[in-house]
Amino acid sequence: MTSLFAQEIHLSKRHEEIVSQRLMLLQKMKNKFGDENMEKASHLQTAESAFKRNLSLLQDIEAAEKSFQTRIKPHPQPEVFSLEDNQKRQ
């Protein structure tokens, strides 16, 4: 009977150790997943910021390109306008 009682006490202590270890591992998992979620959120925010910055840069480049195109287009001389008007009238 004494050996059964001693075995019961040993199993009870072992059970406590296992439950304690389980709780510790669950907490570690929770912390790890929390950290991973925060890291993912940070990466997402960084990606969104980069996308907005790149979009803004693209718009600036397109505006500069349009401005440059209008500057390099030669404007017809007034004589050309008068020749075109004469051709339309005839």
Buried (B, 14 or more C-beta within 10 A) or exposed (E): EEEEEEEEEEEEEEEEEEEEEEEEEEEEEEEEEEEEEEEEEEEEEEEEEEEEEEEEEEEEEEEEEEEEEEEEEEEEEEEEEEEEEEEEEE
